[in-house]
Amino acid sequence: MVPFAGYEMPIQYTSIVEEHQATRTSVGVFDISHMGRLRLEGARAGLLLDRLLTRRVSTMEVGQVRYALICNEEGGILDDVLVYFLETPSSRQFYLLVVNASNRAKIVRWLEPHLRQYPDVGFHDATESTAMISVQGPRAADVMSKLFAPPITRLKYYRGTVTDQMHKPCIVSRTGYTGEDGFELVIKDEDALRVWENVFLAARDFEVRPAGLGARDTLRLEAGMPLYGQELTEAIDPFTAGLDFAVDLTPDDRFVGQPALQRLASTPTPRVRVGLRLAGRRPARSGAAVLDGEGHVVGEVTSGTYAPTLQYPIAMAYVARPLSAAGQQLEVDIRGSRAEATVVPLPFYRRSKR
């Protein structure tokens, strides 16, 4: 257990590799209650979020979930988020913004002046009053079929709904951060333990494992998913990070940071995020220098690990654009010794469809 963003979080329950492989081959269950959950509602809530996020929100359909970014005026990334547009059984519509745990206080502070311009929009930080459980892996839908009625397991990717689990209110979405099929559940804090236990009862016929932060990191890295604080910071813009798809540029000045991003979009960024496959078995760590064939520093590793699924070391890094093409040969400085590295396409791992 380690302190993380104000919570005590498990690095691992058994071993990182065991939890990783269970998620890749069967099902892993993650307590992700540390993630921030911010609720906004009211007739103009969608318009407010249009002003704050890099993707248009007001055109979303009920039940849709969308990945987006929050940027500062210079186009730097304040956070990457999921925004849900949901409706309660009583037909009350609302948006749920799921933000990174380490950024929650920052994003709430950043929201406050914008909320004052929309006094008719209701805002509630629901993080402490709710919990969040992630059920991930190729058998995740089988587990969910024992917990919920059939419409839930027929949810499409990046869709969600408000339902109940054993008469306990529950938001379910087909989302995740592992590269596998999966579902994420938001429940009331007081219901969390019971729902957690129900998930494991439903999964008892499968190779199920509770999984901690360690496996969550190796899984997302194999899937080429960026992590805030490593691949994403306020000094990095969406185009450098390879997140062009998450930016809806329009002729009008719609969201904070759009003018800066309009300018950045017109010129290729000098650095880009790439995947690296390293020779040998030693993993590179965050901050390791990336070198060209002549020993010049041309980039920096942001995340690295020995990939349990692939059985070789991988890393994500920012490197000079001219050296970012797949197949480019580079080197990584691993604690004073150089390891050969090849630029490879992201993601490193892509799940097979059942």
Residue pairs with C-beta under 8 A, 6 or more apart in sequence:
1 8
1 9
1 10
1 11
2 8
2 9
2 11
2 213
3 9
4 34
4 101
4 213
5 34
5 101
5 102
5 104
6 34
6 101
7 33
7 34
7 101
9 31
9 34
9 212
9 213
10 31
10 210
10 212
10 213
11 212
11 213
11 214
12 19
12 211
12 212
12 213
12 214
12 215
13 19
13 209
13 210
13 211
13 212
14 209
16 212
16 214
16 215
16 218
16 308
17 308
18 209
19 28
19 209
19 210
19 211
19 212
19 214
19 215
20 28
20 211
20 215
20 218
20 219
20 308
20 309
21 308
21 309
22 28
22 137
22 207
22 208
22 209
22 211
23 136
23 137
23 178
23 180
23 209
23 211
23 215
23 219
24 137
24 138
24 180
24 219
24 308
24 309
25 137
25 138
25 207
26 137
26 138
26 139
26 206
26 207
26 208
27 135
27 136
27 137
27 138
27 139
27 140
27 142
27 143
27 203
27 206
27 207
27 208
27 209
28 135
28 136
28 137
28 178
28 208
28 209
28 210
28 211
28 215
28 219
29 133
29 134
29 135
29 136
29 196
29 199
29 200
29 203
29 208
29 209
29 210
29 211
30 133
30 134
30 136
30 210
30 211
30 212
30 216
31 131
31 132
31 133
31 196
31 210
32 132
32 133
32 134
32 184
33 130
33 131
33 132
33 133
33 192
34 101
35 98
35 99
35 100
35 101
35 127
35 132
36 97
36 98
36 99
36 100
36 101
36 103
36 104
36 107
36 108
36 125
36 127
37 96
37 97
37 98
37 125
37 126
37 127
37 130
37 132
37 186
38 96
38 97
38 98
38 99
38 104
38 107
38 108
38 111
38 123
38 124
38 125
38 126
38 127
39 94
39 95
39 96
39 97
39 122
39 123
39 124
39 125
39 126
40 48
40 49
40 94
40 95
40 97
40 121
40 122
40 123
41 92
41 93
41 94
41 95
41 121
41 122
42 118
42 120
42 121
42 122
43 120
44 118
44 120
44 121
45 94
45 95
45 118
45 121
45 122
46 57
46 58
46 60
46 85
46 95
47 58
47 118
48 114
48 115
48 117
48 118
48 121
49 57
49 58
49 83
49 95
49 97
50 56
50 57
50 58
50 254
50 255
51 114
51 254
51 255
51 256
52 70
52 111
52 114
52 255
52 256
53 68
53 69
53 70
53 81
53 83
53 255
54 68
54 69
54 70
54 71
54 238
54 246
54 247
54 248
54 255
54 257
54 258
54 261
55 66
55 67
55 68
55 69
55 83
55 246
55 247
55 248
56 248
56 250
56 254
57 66
57 68
57 83
57 85
57 95
60 66
60 83
60 85
61 85
62 85
62 86
62 87
62 93
63 85
63 86
63 87
63 159
63 160
63 161
64 84
64 85
64 158
64 159
64 160
65 82
65 83
65 84
65 85
65 158
65 159
65 160
65 173
65 175
66 82
66 83
66 158
67 80
67 81
67 82
67 158
67 246
68 80
68 81
68 82
68 83
68 246
69 77
69 78
69 79
69 80
69 81
69 238
69 243
69 246
69 247
70 77
70 78
70 79
70 80
70 81
70 107
70 110
70 256
71 77
71 78
71 237
71 238
71 255
71 256
71 257
71 260
71 261
72 78
72 234
72 256
72 257
73 256
73 257
73 260
74 257
74 260
75 237
75 238
75 257
75 260
75 261
75 264
76 233
76 234
76 235
76 236
76 237
76 257
77 228
77 232
77 233
77 234
77 236
77 237
77 238
77 241
78 103
78 106
78 107
78 110
78 234
79 99
79 100
79 103
79 106
79 107
79 228
79 232
80 100
80 226
80 228
80 232
80 243
80 246
81 97
81 98
81 99
81 100
81 107
82 97
82 98
82 173
82 175
83 95
83 96
83 97
83 98
84 95
84 96
84 97
84 98
84 160
84 171
84 173
85 93
85 95
86 93
86 94
86 95
86 96
86 160
86 161
86 162
86 171
87 93
87 94
87 162
88 94
88 162
89 162
96 126
96 171
96 186
97 107
98 132
99 107
100 228
100 229
102 228
102 229
103 228
104 125
104 127
108 125
111 123
115 121
115 123
128 189
129 188
129 189
130 186
130 187
130 188
130 189
131 186
131 187
131 188
131 189
131 191
131 192
131 195
132 184
132 185
132 186
132 187
133 184
133 185
133 187
133 192
133 195
133 196
133 199
134 176
134 177
134 178
134 182
134 183
134 184
134 185
135 143
135 144
135 182
135 183
135 184
135 185
135 199
135 203
136 176
136 178
136 180
136 181
136 182
136 183
136 211
136 219
137 178
137 180
137 181
137 182
138 180
138 181
138 351
138 354
139 203
139 206
139 207
140 180
140 181
140 182
140 183
141 153
141 181
141 183
142 206
143 199
143 202
143 203
143 206
143 208
144 152
144 153
144 172
144 183
144 202
145 152
145 153
146 202
147 165
147 198
147 199
147 202
148 163
148 165
148 172
149 163
151 161
152 161
152 163
152 172
152 183
155 161
155 172
155 173
155 174
155 183
156 174
157 174
157 175
158 173
158 174
158 175
159 173
159 174
160 171
160 172
160 173
160 174
160 175
161 171
161 172
161 173
162 169
162 170
162 171
163 170
163 171
163 172
164 170
165 185
165 187
165 191
165 195
165 198
166 194
166 195
166 198
168 187
168 188
168 191
168 194
168 195
169 187
169 188
169 191
170 185
170 186
170 187
170 191
170 195
171 185
171 186
171 187
172 183
172 184
172 185
173 183
173 184
174 181
174 182
174 183
175 182
175 183
175 184
176 182
176 183
176 184
177 216
177 219
177 220
177 223
177 225
178 216
178 219
178 220
178 223
179 219
179 220
179 222
179 223
179 224
179 225
179 347
179 349
179 350
179 351
180 219
180 351
181 351
181 354
185 195
187 195
200 208
200 210
217 227
217 303
217 305
218 305
218 307
218 308
220 227
221 303
221 304
221 305
221 307
221 314
221 316
221 348
222 307
222 308
222 309
222 310
222 314
222 347
222 348
222 349
223 347
223 348
223 349
223 350
224 275
224 316
224 346
224 347
224 348
224 349
225 347
226 232
226 241
226 243
226 273
226 316
227 303
230 286
230 302
230 303
230 316
231 241
231 273
231 302
231 303
231 316
232 241
236 318
237 260
237 261
237 264
237 269
238 244
238 246
238 247
238 261
239 247
239 261
239 264
239 265
239 269
240 269
240 271
240 272
240 273
240 318
241 273
242 272
242 273
242 346
244 265
247 261
247 265
248 254
249 258
249 261
249 262
249 265
250 258
253 259
268 321
269 321
270 320
270 321
271 299
271 318
271 319
271 320
271 321
272 318
272 319
272 321
272 324
273 302
273 316
273 317
273 318
273 346
274 299
274 316
274 317
274 318
274 319
274 324
274 343
274 344
274 346
275 314
275 315
275 316
275 343
275 344
275 345
275 346
275 347
275 348
276 284
276 290
276 301
276 304
276 314
276 315
276 316
276 317
276 330
276 332
276 341
276 342
276 343
276 344
277 312
277 313
277 314
277 341
277 342
277 344
277 348
278 284
278 304
278 312
278 313
278 314
278 315
278 332
278 339
278 340
278 341
279 339
279 340
279 341
280 313
280 339
280 340
281 306
281 312
281 313
282 313
282 334
282 339
283 304
283 305
283 306
283 313
283 314
283 315
283 334
284 301
284 304
284 313
284 315
284 332
284 334
284 339
284 341
285 301
285 304
285 334
286 301
286 302
286 303
286 304
287 300
287 301
288 300
288 301
288 304
288 315
288 332
288 333
288 334
289 297
289 299
289 300
289 301
289 332
289 333
290 297
290 298
290 299
290 300
290 301
290 317
290 319
290 330
290 331
290 332
290 333
290 341
291 297
291 298
291 330
291 331
291 332
291 333
291 338
292 298
292 323
292 330
292 331
293 329
293 330
293 331
295 331
298 319
298 320
298 323
298 330
299 317
299 318
299 319
299 320
299 323
299 330
300 317
300 318
301 315
301 316
301 317
301 332
302 315
302 316
302 317
302 318
303 315
303 316
304 313
304 314
304 315
304 316
305 313
305 314
305 315
306 312
306 313
306 314
307 313
307 314
307 348
307 349
309 349
310 348
310 349
313 339
314 348
315 332
315 341
316 346
317 332
319 330
319 343
323 330
323 343
324 343
325 343
326 343
326 344
326 345
327 342
327 343
328 342
328 343
329 340
329 341
329 342
330 340
330 341
330 342
330 343
331 338
331 339
331 340
331 341
332 338
332 339
332 341
